[in-house]
């Protein structure tokens, strides 16, 4: 009996050693080495008799393994690990373990592109921390809130969560969060998501400042995965703001860092690169790149930002004059959004469908698509998409001889903007208004 107890104790000590080795490797950012250590720990753990001791150890190993797998391999690989950790934590874990496991399930579900499915997990995290004194847990609950809300298209809610996160965040107090929650710094994330929200709401200069702040903070944190995410999301902001040179500059830096650190990308880089090339006039090459990125995204079974990529593909195909293919891409983007809950791009996808339909001389259907885009943009308060759609529709009306109606539609939206008047979208609207005068 004594021998059995000694053997069990030796086994548990061995598990602790593999867990510590994995945690140390993760702290050094050598995630694949960490995964190997943690998987060895799980293998050893299987020889421990079932019971509270074994399950308690497994929770910690699974939580560490989930984070490393998410960072190095992506959310689809990490999700079953976090689900197992949550099952165990709900039975006998402490409050911290239950929160971390639930957060991991939310994060992997969300980044896999299943926004509808992720939302209840975010809501539960927010409920769990309503009266929580731990600012770190409240920060991470808001983290889930700003991320989920923006993808659903609830822009003002996303801004509230991001603003709350910025106020709660403290660089030194929350420095270790990147080693626990989602593998990246929450303060930088609040700023890069804040930038996208601000751009959509119609504040491009505020968005540029928030994007720059996210990059500066990522440099201070000096954490590669945070830097990759900050650079990637900065690229997305500049794509939306129609600044392709800045997109390629940030993407090149992100890819070099990703290759050096062997880290995964949340958005396939070829989608971003292709869209930037289209913006620079290299339409043919850009289309090929976007299609390659979409193919790779589908191959992985992911849908996160798939509608985003399809929107840029539809835009590129329409510019090339391939309107039937552009319409197919826009419709697929809307179908994906409807299935996953990633509604942030809906107004733009309807606008692009309208452009394609007009190109096919299906004017009435095109008008309907533009009307739907305007309705969605107004409901979401997405002023930047409302401006784009109004410009597209006003251009059509101008060509049809409805110049007074076109100006009446576009002028109030253009006049609403108080900043970013030198951005491409606002300059396009200004020129069209001059033509319609």
Secondary structure, 3 states (H helix, E strand, C coil): CHHHHHHHHHHHHHHHHHHHHHHHHHHCCCHHHHHHHHHHHHHHHCCCCCCHHHHHHHHHHHHHHHHHHHHHHCHHHHHHHHHHHHHHHHHHCCHHHHHHHHHHHHHHHHHCCCHHHHHHHHHHHHHHCCCCCCHHHHHHHHHHHHHHHHHHCCHHHHHHHHHHHHHHCCCCCCHHHHHCCCCCCHHHHHHHHHHHHHHHHCCHHHHHHHHHHHHHHHHHHCCHHHHHHHHHHHHHHHHHCCCHHHHHHHHHHHHHHHHHHCCCCCCCHHHHHHHHHHHCCCHHHHHHHHHHHHHHHHHCCCCCCHHHHHHHHHHHHHHHCCHHHHHHHHHHHHHHHHHHCCHHHHHHHHHHHHHHHHHCCCHHHHHHHHHHHHHHHHHHCCHHHHHHHHHHHHHHHHHCCCHHHHHHHHHHHHHHCCCCCCCHHHHHHHHHHHHHC
